[in-house]
Structure formats: structure tokens, C-alpha cells
Amino acid sequence: MKVLIVDDEPIVRKVLKTMICWEDYGLQWGGEAYDGLDAWEILQREPIDLIVTDILMPRMDGLELVKRLRQANADAAVVVLSCLDDFSYVKEAMKQGAHDYILKPTMEPEQLAEILVEAKEALMAQRKENEHREQLQRQVQLSQQAQWGMRLQKVWISGQWDADLEQEWFQAERVLSSCMIQFTMDSHLSVLGWQWPDALAYVSLNEQRTLLIYEHNGTNRAEQVEDTLTEQFSLGRESFCVTEIKDIHNEEQLLELIQQHELVRHGLFYEGNSSGLSRWSTIDPSSLERNGMLPVEEKQNLLRAISGMNEEAMNYWSKQIAAQLEQNRPSVDQTYSFIYELLGLAAAFARQQTDAELEQFERQYVSSSSVQSCLDMQSLGAWFIDAVSELANLLHSNGQLTSRNPFVQKAMSFMRQQYHLQISTSDIAEHVKLSRSYLSDLYSKETGESLIETLTNIRIQEAKRLLRQSEQKVYEIAEAVGFIDPKTFAKTFKKIVGCSPKEYEEQNK
């Protein structure tokens, strides 16, 4: 396999070219490029299998090169060269399809060669899988089921009915039924190319959704499909979800078929049941609708809790988010996207506060395939709560919120010593000897939360200790930790901790 080195530093290109014995690793030197644009021109002329690219380069950087390769569906694997301070670029490159990365300051030629061998093996496996996939798809395209399926897709796209299809399917007042299978990301390959028994048409809507059209004969088609998936393909019921629409009498119903399946899927997703689905085919669609609102405020509260490294608040707001999604019932795709994006933001916020290793957390939770492995809201909510709990544990095990900035450290120290007094941000700024606005901006940039948020968290943590260990009344504790108004204290405590001070005291005495 040919290897192309892309780096704007000539010494790096020379070292890699001369210090690695490419043939020993089953590789071949394929050339070098000054930057991404130079590399792109080479890739248009020559077949390259493996690309080693720096991130920061003139004209076209490594990240843009990776994006172009992905957009072009290039049959090549990419390894990124990274410095310590550009990891955010590396992270984005990995999301865009890079195979791996290696730190330039500590890179050894042999280490890079080993990574390239791994990339080569992964690329070969991917090519073999693609070849198998293409072969199966060619076979499916030749089947009558697929031919009718393609004609049905044309009807959906154009909005114009197919007279031949109408005559074939609805002759002699024939009645149809339809099943749609929603697969998890890792299970759909198991049935690729399968020609479903007795089906009139087979439509692959996308990688995870398959639609089947049957002649309705009084049997429960959904159960038959489930039996096929579990018995012949050994898929667990957690790997797929089947919806069924019965009593299709005319072309107008076929035109609305996907929307009807989506409505049924929406109801099943929030009902938390992924078996025995045919009963949903006659449900009133209006009963499945809710306000569809996403829990944006709760999302912001969770991110603030992460910035403050407040483990209890993180767990509280994750539960609130799951409960709000279940109550409001936005579209299934909206819910998946919301959870996926939120976990990505959560990891990014956590990375600003700690040096903890989060790569394993991101691999396990921050991926669309992981999110969509949960086929109902109940399991997705529990999975999301577990993810946030895992992140909270990582933050907790890595210590408390810190900053190397002396002004920020001095402000933190002052708040920890004087939290019981009625101090303001002006008092903190006067103690630090900076203007209030400058200190506020500096503190927020360094810690990810405001001075008031830190002060409030310090007060609530001390209040929790007193509730557990002292015999003081709630209003006395409120005053002891710097709150003048007990009602404000109780409201703030519940927002951060998730329960009232009295409830917390009863649970922890």
C-alpha cells in the first residue's frame, strides 16, 4: 500500500522518508506534499492508500484535507500528526473519519509505522466488507422485490402515481400491509441482501431502515418479521424495532405510508415497548403528538453543573432532561440528535475543567451509533443518565476545580473563607485588586463559571455538610452559609441538589 506524507516542514518529511524501512511493514513510499492542497492534487493523479498529514499547514490544513477525502468517499485511511496544543483539531479530524493520530513531539518512526500497519489492516477489512456489500446489493437489485421497491420510491419522490404498480398491487380489490424495521447501527449488516419471503416489495430507506410491502392475508406480519430476525439472523429484540401498518387499500395510503410509520414509531419510542407492535397500526395519530419541545433550559443547567464540577447537580439535571424528553415527546430523530450533541458538549465542557482522560468516555458515549442503539425513550433516558453519571465520576476522581492564575486562585480562596458573609462580586474584586468586570471575565474564562456560581456552589456544599452533621434549623443554616432569605436558600438548594433542604436532611441524617 502506498503512503503519502503531508507536512509543511521539510525535515519531518525527510525523516519519515529515510528513517522507516517501508518494505519491512508491507508499505510503499508514495510521495510527499507540502500542504493539503498539494496533497489533494497528487491524490487526483495517483492512487494512494494511506495518508499521514499534519494539522496546521498553509493554504489547506490537514482538517480540510480530511473533510474533502470524506466528502469524496476516498478509499484511503488517514493518520493525523498532532502537537499538544491542537487537540481540538485532531478531535474534529477523528470525527471526520481519520483513522488515528500521533503526537509529533514524541513520535518515533517505528511507532508511526506500527500505526500505519493497523490503518492498512483496517482499510483492507473495510474494502473487503464494501466488496461484499456491493455484491449483495447487486443481487438485491436483480430481485423482483427490489424492482418494485425502486418503483415505489420513485412514486414517493415524484408524487406521481405509477399506473402499472397500481394495477399490479390493487387488482381485484387487493389489500396490502406494510412493515418497517428500524435497526441499531451495528445490526443492519446481518440482513443485508436478504429477500424477504412473501413480500411484494423491499425498500431500503437508509442504512438502518427497511420497508416491506405485503399482501394482507390476515396474519400478523410484524410477528413474522420479528421471528425471521430473531430465529434466522439471531438478532436480539434490543437490536431492532418493527412497526406495522395494515389495511392499505389505495395509492393515496401508500403515498403517506412512511409518515404513518413514523407516527407509529414515535408512539412506540415513547411507550418504551419494542415488541407486539402491530396494535399501533390503527391508533389515532393525534394521540401520539405532544408539544415536541426540547429541554433547552435543563441542558444549560447541566452544562453549568459540569463547569462547576457539581456531581449532584449533574445527576439531577440529567434525570430532568430524560423526564422532559419523555413528557414532551419531540420527534425521535430530534431526540437522538439532542442527546448526541449534548453529550459532545458535556465532554467538551468537562475537558475545560479537568485533565482527566475522556477519550474512553467519548468513544463509549459520544457517537450517533451509541445513542441510536437505544430504540425507546426509557432505555435511552437510562443510558443518558448513566453517561452523565460516568462523566461526573471522572470529574470527581480528578479533583476539584482549579486554576493556575494567581488572581483566580486568590478569588477562590477569598470566597471559601468569606462565603458566610454578605460578599458581592465587588468585594471579591476589591480583595483581588482588579476591576469587577475584568475579574469576572477572567474568572469565567479560566473556570467556565461565574464568580456568583462558584460562591453559590461553595455555600450549598457547606449547607449540605451542616444539614448532615448539625442540629441547626434550615433557616439557621441558610443564614450561616450567607443567605439572608431562607426561601431563596431553599429554592437555590433544590435547583442545584435536586431536592429541598429538609428532604436532603431526612435522607442523609
Helices and strands as residue ranges (DSSP letters): E 2-6, H 10-19, G 22-25, E 28-33, H 36-45, E 50-54, H 62-71, E 77-82, G 84-86, H 87-95, E 100-103, H 109-141, H 144-158, H 163-170, G 171-173, E 176-183, G 188-191, E 201-206, E 209-215, H 221-227, I 228-232, G 237-239, E 240-248, H 251-255, H 257-271, G 277-282, G 285-288, H 296-307, H 311-328, H 332-353, H 359-365, H 368-371, H 377-397, H 406-418, H 425-432, H 436-447, H 451-469, H 474-480, H 486-497, H 501-508
